[in-house]
Amino acid sequence: MSVCVIGAGLSGLAVTHALAMRGVDFVCLEKAPDVGGIWRQPQAGERGPGYQALHLNSAKDLTGYAGYPMHDALPLYPRHSEMAAYLRSFADWAGVSDRIELGTEVVSVRQAADGTWTVVSRDAYGAERTRRFGQVVVASGHNTLPNMPDPLPYGADSFGGKILHALDYHDGRDFDGQRVVVVGLGASAVDIAADLSRHAARTVLSVRRGLHILPKQLYGLALDHIANAPWWTRMSLPEQRAFIEQALLVARGRLADYGLPEPDHPIFASAVTISDDILSRIRHGGVIPRPAIHSMAGNVVRFADGSEEEADAIVYCTGYRMSFPFLPAGWPAGPRGSVELYKRVVAPELPGLYFIGLIRPVGTITRLVEAQCAWVARIVSGELRLPSVDVMREEIATHLSGVAERYGEGESSSIQVDVVPYLRQLAADG
């Protein structure tokens, strides 16, 4: 019986290629009008994170698929449109384009009594279709549901400007001459603040909690190349931390010297922010750091230190929550909010349901996704058998215990993986 693949971004296309290579029959359902996932430029009226200034933060040679490298003419860190074009060309090269149903939203995925899966989808005209599959692979990504403060700061209902999430930000030129407050210090926040600083009359970066900010390269090496180097992986975590901390002290000094809060946690105990621009834009006066927003009154934004700024717009770059509305409520998270998947892929109590790309590595994700896909393709084709539910549950508990000790408990912490150790885990089945 056929396999249903949900999503045609980087992860979904890797799944289709792996299945096609093993002769497994499949159908790929993609809600958007084209492949590419988050790298697509949203069309008019369409929400999406593909803002104009978006570039890869990972090196192209490790971000591209192993069997289909990116063109030599591309820069080391291609822009989003180049990445989207690369993914389209990969689909054609892999011979899977004609098995991808574009403009098809998955509405419901449920397991039948006989173990098969019923998938209900809806096309661009609203017509629904019900199909039965032997297995389902979810590769639709997890940056889908905007995470906004709830409630918003006191007085937000009186704010006279525009309040939006990064998901709805497209181009800094849309804010020419305006005064804008960007909230956050993650990848989107620093990208958007740097972009706005070249167009807006004034750009303020509101930061509640300090994060470690790394340049894209250290010692002339892309961070991904360092993360994959044997000399790096041989280091213990304390040694890795000491190495990076010393390099950052040389490369940029203390974050407090830029007006940003120092992190309250050691490096690699939380997600890091990668940017070559934000600290430079702060030093050039293009971006003004401020602490968390305390309240609003009309167009005046007051911050936790008592300072105030007049603003025409506030862009919340406060991340996303996982959302799989087509699955039973709560899946794949457990009762404490952590994602509970065997080897970060398999739902133990739901045989035949797999997740690809639901991980957050210290390094680029592509090699991990390809390894996940190869592993799942072996399971689907019958070459590899999964262990018992009890064994899978034990592995999940061990993983969650380890990440909780290092990153804390919760949804985002539970999907953290280290590149080389995780590849070894997937390869351990032979």
C-alpha positions as CSV (number, residue, x, y, z in Angstrom):
1,M,0.0,0.0,0.0
2,S,1.2,3.5,-0.8
3,V,2.9,6.0,1.6
4,C,1.5,9.5,2.2
5,V,4.2,12.2,2.6
6,I,3.0,15.5,4.0
7,G,5.0,18.5,3.0
8,A,7.3,19.4,0.0
9,G,9.9,21.5,1.7
10,L,13.5,20.4,2.3
11,S,12.5,17.5,4.5
12,G,9.5,16.3,2.4
13,L,11.5,16.3,-0.8
14,A,14.2,14.3,0.9
15,V,11.6,11.7,1.9
16,T,10.2,11.4,-1.6
17,H,13.7,10.9,-3.0
18,A,14.5,8.2,-0.4
19,L,11.2,6.4,-1.1
20,A,11.6,6.6,-4.8
21,M,15.1,5.2,-4.6
22,R,13.7,2.1,-2.9
23,G,10.8,1.8,-5.3
24,V,8.2,2.6,-2.7
25,D,5.0,4.0,-4.0
26,F,4.0,7.3,-2.5
27,V,2.0,10.5,-2.9
28,C,3.3,13.8,-1.5
29,L,0.7,16.4,-0.5
30,E,1.7,20.1,-0.3
31,K,-0.6,22.9,0.8
32,A,1.4,25.6,-1.0
33,P,1.3,26.3,-4.7
34,D,4.9,25.3,-5.1
35,V,7.6,23.2,-3.4
36,G,10.2,24.8,-1.2
37,G,8.6,25.1,2.2
38,I,9.9,28.1,4.2
39,W,12.2,29.2,1.4
40,R,9.4,30.0,-1.0
41,Q,8.6,33.7,-1.4
42,P,5.0,34.1,-0.2
43,Q,2.5,35.1,-2.9
44,A,0.2,38.1,-2.6
45,G,-2.1,37.6,0.4
46,E,-0.2,34.5,1.6
47,R,1.4,34.3,5.0
48,G,4.9,33.0,5.1
49,P,8.4,33.5,6.7
50,G,10.2,34.0,3.4
51,Y,11.1,37.7,3.9
52,Q,13.2,39.3,1.2
53,A,16.4,39.6,3.3
54,L,16.3,35.9,4.3
55,H,19.6,34.0,3.6
56,L,20.9,30.7,4.7
57,N,22.8,30.7,8.0
58,S,24.4,27.3,7.1
59,A,27.0,26.7,4.4
60,K,25.6,25.6,1.1
61,D,27.8,22.5,0.7
62,L,26.2,21.0,3.9
63,T,22.7,22.5,3.4
64,G,22.4,21.0,-0.1
65,Y,21.5,17.3,-0.5
66,A,24.5,15.0,-0.6
67,G,23.7,13.6,-4.0
68,Y,22.7,16.9,-5.6
69,P,25.1,19.7,-4.5
70,M,24.3,23.3,-5.0
71,H,25.9,25.0,-8.0
72,D,29.4,26.3,-7.6
73,A,28.3,29.7,-8.8
74,L,26.1,30.2,-5.7
75,P,27.5,32.1,-2.7
76,L,28.4,30.2,0.4
77,Y,25.2,31.5,2.0
78,P,22.5,31.7,-0.7
79,R,19.4,33.9,-0.4
80,H,16.0,32.4,0.0
81,S,15.0,32.6,-3.7
82,E,18.2,30.7,-4.7
83,M,17.4,28.1,-2.1
84,A,13.8,27.8,-3.3
85,A,15.0,27.4,-6.9
86,Y,17.5,24.8,-5.8
87,L,14.7,22.8,-4.1
88,R,12.5,22.9,-7.2
89,S,15.4,21.7,-9.4
90,F,16.1,18.9,-6.9
91,A,12.5,17.7,-7.2
92,D,12.9,17.5,-11.0
93,W,16.3,15.8,-10.7
94,A,15.0,13.3,-8.3
95,G,12.1,12.5,-10.6
96,V,9.4,13.1,-8.0
97,S,7.7,16.3,-9.2
98,D,4.8,14.5,-10.9
99,R,4.0,12.7,-7.6
100,I,3.6,15.9,-5.6
101,E,0.1,17.3,-5.4
102,L,0.4,21.1,-4.9
103,G,-2.3,23.2,-3.5
104,T,-3.5,20.3,-1.4
105,E,-4.0,20.8,2.3
106,V,-4.1,17.8,4.6
107,V,-7.2,18.1,6.9
108,S,-7.1,14.9,8.9
109,V,-4.9,11.9,9.5
110,R,-6.3,9.0,11.5
111,Q,-5.4,5.4,12.0
112,A,-8.0,2.7,11.2
113,A,-8.6,-0.5,13.2
114,D,-6.6,-2.5,10.6
115,G,-3.5,-0.3,11.1
116,T,-3.9,1.6,7.8
117,W,-4.2,5.4,7.7
118,T,-7.1,7.5,6.4
119,V,-6.0,10.8,5.0
120,V,-8.5,13.6,4.2
121,S,-7.2,16.4,2.0
122,R,-8.6,19.5,0.5
123,D,-7.6,21.0,-2.8
124,A,-7.4,24.7,-3.8
125,Y,-11.1,24.8,-4.8
126,G,-12.3,23.4,-1.4
127,A,-13.0,19.9,-2.6
128,E,-12.2,17.2,-0.1
129,R,-10.8,13.7,-0.9
130,T,-10.4,10.7,1.4
131,R,-7.6,8.2,0.7
132,R,-6.2,5.2,2.5
133,F,-2.4,4.7,3.0
134,G,-0.2,2.1,4.6
135,Q,2.0,4.6,6.2
136,V,2.2,8.4,6.7
137,V,5.4,10.5,6.9
138,V,4.9,14.0,8.4
139,A,7.5,16.4,6.9
140,S,5.5,19.7,7.1
141,G,7.9,21.6,9.4
142,H,7.3,23.0,12.8
143,N,7.6,26.7,12.3
144,T,4.0,27.2,11.4
145,L,2.0,28.7,14.3
146,P,3.1,32.2,15.3
147,N,3.9,32.6,19.0
148,M,2.7,35.9,20.3
149,P,2.8,37.1,23.9
150,D,-0.5,36.4,25.6
151,P,-1.5,38.8,26.8
152,L,0.3,41.6,24.9
153,P,1.9,44.3,27.1
154,Y,-0.5,46.6,29.0
155,G,-1.9,49.3,26.7
156,A,-1.4,47.3,23.4
157,D,-5.1,47.9,22.6
158,S,-4.4,51.6,22.5
159,F,-1.3,51.4,20.2
160,G,-2.0,53.5,17.2
161,G,0.4,51.7,14.9
162,K,0.7,48.2,13.4
163,I,1.5,45.1,15.5
164,L,2.6,42.1,13.5
165,H,4.5,38.8,13.8
166,A,7.6,38.0,11.8
167,L,5.5,35.6,9.8
168,D,3.8,38.6,8.2
169,Y,7.0,40.6,7.6
170,H,8.2,40.7,4.0
171,D,10.4,43.7,3.1
172,G,12.1,46.5,5.0
173,R,11.1,48.9,2.3
174,D,7.5,48.5,3.5
175,F,8.5,50.5,6.5
176,D,10.4,53.4,4.8
177,G,10.6,56.4,7.1
178,Q,8.8,54.6,10.0
179,R,9.8,54.0,13.6
180,V,9.8,50.3,14.3
181,V,10.3,48.2,17.4
182,V,11.5,44.6,16.8
183,V,10.9,42.2,19.7
184,G,13.3,39.2,20.2
185,L,16.9,38.1,19.7
186,G,16.5,35.0,17.6
187,A,17.4,34.5,14.0
188,S,14.4,36.3,12.6
189,A,14.6,39.2,15.0
190,V,18.2,40.0,14.2
191,D,17.7,39.5,10.4
192,I,14.6,41.8,10.4
193,A,16.1,44.4,12.7
194,A,19.2,44.6,10.4
195,D,17.0,44.8,7.3
196,L,14.8,47.5,8.8
197,S,17.7,49.6,9.9
198,R,18.5,50.3,6.2
199,H,15.0,51.6,5.5
200,A,13.2,52.7,8.7
201,A,13.7,56.1,10.3
202,R,14.5,54.4,13.6
203,T,14.9,50.7,14.5
204,V,14.7,49.6,18.1
205,L,15.5,46.0,19.2
206,S,13.7,45.0,22.4
207,V,15.4,42.1,24.1
208,R,14.0,40.4,27.2
209,R,16.6,37.7,27.6
210,G,20.2,37.4,26.4
211,L,21.2,34.8,23.9
212,H,24.6,33.8,22.5
213,I,25.2,35.5,19.2
214,L,27.7,33.8,16.9
215,P,29.1,35.0,13.5
216,K,28.6,32.7,10.6
217,Q,32.3,31.9,10.5
218,L,35.0,31.6,13.1
219,Y,38.7,31.4,12.2
220,G,37.6,31.6,8.6
221,L,35.5,28.4,8.9
222,A,31.8,28.2,8.5
223,L,30.2,27.1,11.8
224,D,28.8,24.0,10.1
225,H,32.2,22.9,9.0
226,I,33.4,23.3,12.6
227,A,30.5,21.3,14.0
228,N,31.3,18.5,11.5
229,A,35.0,18.5,12.0
230,P,36.5,15.4,13.8
231,W,38.6,17.6,16.1
232,W,35.4,19.3,17.3
233,T,33.4,16.2,17.8
234,R,36.2,14.6,19.9
235,M,35.9,17.5,22.4
236,S,33.8,17.2,25.5
237,L,31.0,19.7,25.9
238,P,33.0,21.8,28.5
239,E,35.9,21.9,26.0
240,Q,33.6,22.9,23.2
241,R,32.1,25.7,25.3
242,A,35.5,27.0,26.4
243,F,36.7,27.0,22.7
244,I,33.8,28.9,21.4
245,E,33.7,31.3,24.4
246,Q,37.3,32.3,23.8
247,A,36.8,32.7,20.1
248,L,33.7,34.9,20.7
249,L,35.6,37.1,23.2
250,V,38.2,37.7,20.5
251,A,35.8,38.1,17.6
252,R,33.2,40.4,19.2
253,G,33.9,41.0,22.9
254,R,31.1,41.1,25.5
255,L,27.5,41.5,24.4
256,A,26.9,44.0,27.2
257,D,29.3,46.3,25.4
258,Y,26.7,46.5,22.6
259,G,23.9,47.3,25.0
260,L,22.5,43.8,24.9
261,P,21.9,41.6,28.0
262,E,24.5,38.9,28.7
263,P,23.1,35.4,28.4
264,D,22.1,33.8,31.7
265,H,23.1,30.4,30.6
266,P,26.3,28.8,29.1
267,I,26.6,28.4,25.3
268,F,24.9,25.3,23.9
269,A,22.4,25.2,26.8
270,S,19.9,26.9,24.5
271,A,19.5,27.8,20.8
272,V,22.2,30.2,19.6
273,T,21.6,33.2,17.3
274,I,23.8,33.3,14.1
275,S,24.3,36.8,12.6
276,D,27.1,38.7,10.9
277,D,25.0,41.9,10.8
278,I,23.2,42.7,14.0
279,L,26.2,43.7,16.2
280,S,27.6,45.8,13.3
281,R,24.3,47.6,12.9
282,I,24.2,48.3,16.6
283,R,27.7,49.8,16.5
284,H,26.8,51.9,13.5
285,G,23.7,53.3,15.3
286,G,21.3,51.7,12.9
287,V,19.7,49.5,15.6
288,I,19.1,50.7,19.1
289,P,18.9,48.0,21.9
290,R,16.3,48.3,24.6
291,P,15.0,45.9,27.3
292,A,11.6,44.2,27.3
293,I,8.5,46.2,26.5
294,H,6.7,47.2,29.7
295,S,3.6,49.0,28.3
296,M,2.2,51.1,25.5
297,A,0.2,54.3,25.4
298,G,-0.9,55.5,22.0
299,N,2.2,55.4,19.8
300,V,4.6,55.5,22.8
301,V,6.3,52.3,23.8
302,R,7.7,52.1,27.4
303,F,10.5,49.7,28.2
304,A,11.4,47.9,31.4
305,D,14.2,50.4,32.2
306,G,11.7,53.4,32.0
307,S,12.9,54.6,28.6
308,E,10.4,55.4,25.9
309,E,10.2,55.3,22.1
310,E,7.6,56.5,19.7
311,A,6.8,53.8,17.2
312,D,4.7,53.2,14.1
313,A,5.0,49.5,14.1
314,I,6.0,46.6,16.4
315,V,7.3,43.3,14.9
316,Y,7.2,40.4,17.3
317,C,9.9,37.9,16.4
318,T,8.9,35.6,19.2
319,G,9.1,32.3,17.4
320,Y,6.6,29.6,16.6
321,R,4.7,26.8,18.2
322,M,4.5,23.3,16.7
323,S,1.1,22.7,15.1
324,F,-0.1,19.6,13.4
325,P,-3.8,20.3,13.2
326,F,-4.5,17.2,11.0
327,L,-3.3,14.9,13.8
328,P,-5.1,13.9,17.0
329,A,-4.8,16.7,19.6
330,G,-1.4,16.9,21.3
331,W,0.5,14.7,18.9
332,P,3.5,14.2,18.9
333,A,3.9,15.9,22.3
334,G,3.5,14.1,25.5
335,P,1.6,15.2,28.6
336,R,4.5,17.5,29.7
337,G,4.8,19.2,26.4
338,S,7.9,17.4,25.2
339,V,8.0,15.7,21.8
340,E,8.1,11.9,22.4
341,L,9.4,10.1,19.3
342,Y,11.7,7.1,19.1
343,K,15.0,8.4,17.6
344,R,13.1,11.6,17.0
345,V,11.1,10.0,14.2
346,V,8.7,7.2,15.3
347,A,5.5,7.5,17.3
348,P,5.7,4.3,19.4
349,E,2.0,3.8,19.9
350,L,1.0,4.7,16.4
351,P,2.8,2.3,14.0
352,G,3.2,3.6,10.5
353,L,3.5,7.3,11.5
354,Y,6.8,9.0,11.1
355,F,8.1,12.5,11.5
356,I,11.0,13.9,9.4
357,G,12.9,17.1,10.3
358,L,11.3,17.6,13.7
359,I,14.7,18.3,15.2
360,R,16.9,21.3,16.0
361,P,20.6,20.5,15.5
362,V,23.7,22.4,16.6
363,G,24.7,22.6,12.9
364,T,22.9,22.2,9.6
365,I,19.9,19.9,9.4
366,T,20.1,18.5,5.9
367,R,22.4,15.5,6.6
368,L,20.3,14.6,9.5
369,V,17.1,14.7,7.5
370,E,18.7,12.6,4.8
371,A,19.7,10.0,7.4
372,Q,16.2,10.0,8.9
373,C,14.7,9.5,5.4
374,A,17.1,6.6,4.6
375,W,16.2,5.0,8.0
376,V,12.5,5.4,7.4
377,A,12.7,4.1,3.9
378,R,14.3,0.9,5.2
379,I,11.4,0.5,7.7
380,V,8.7,1.1,5.1
381,S,10.3,-1.3,2.6
382,G,10.4,-4.0,5.3
383,E,14.2,-4.2,5.5
384,L,14.3,-2.9,9.1
385,R,12.0,-3.8,12.0
386,L,11.4,-1.5,14.9
387,P,11.9,-2.7,18.4
388,S,9.0,-3.2,20.9
389,V,7.1,-0.2,22.2
390,D,8.7,-0.7,25.6
391,V,12.2,-0.5,24.1
392,M,11.3,2.6,22.1
393,R,9.8,4.3,25.2
394,E,13.0,3.6,27.1
395,E,15.1,5.3,24.4
396,I,12.7,8.3,24.4
397,A,13.0,8.6,28.2
398,T,16.8,8.5,28.0
399,H,16.9,11.2,25.3
400,L,14.5,13.5,27.2
401,S,16.4,13.0,30.4
402,G,19.7,14.1,28.6
403,V,18.2,17.1,26.9
404,A,16.4,18.2,30.1
405,E,19.7,18.2,32.0
406,R,21.4,20.4,29.3
407,Y,18.5,22.5,27.9
408,G,15.7,22.2,30.3
409,E,12.3,20.6,29.8
410,G,9.7,21.6,27.1
411,E,8.8,21.4,23.5
412,S,11.7,23.2,21.9
413,S,14.3,21.5,24.2
414,S,13.0,18.0,23.4
415,I,13.9,18.3,19.7
416,Q,17.5,19.4,20.2
417,V,20.2,17.0,18.8
418,D,23.9,17.1,18.2
419,V,24.8,16.3,14.6
420,V,27.5,13.6,14.8
421,P,26.0,11.7,17.8
422,Y,22.6,11.7,16.2
423,L,23.9,10.4,12.9
424,R,25.6,7.6,14.8
425,Q,22.3,6.7,16.5
426,L,20.5,6.4,13.2
427,A,23.4,4.3,11.7
428,A,23.4,2.0,14.7
429,D,20.7,-0.3,13.2
430,G,23.3,-1.3,10.5
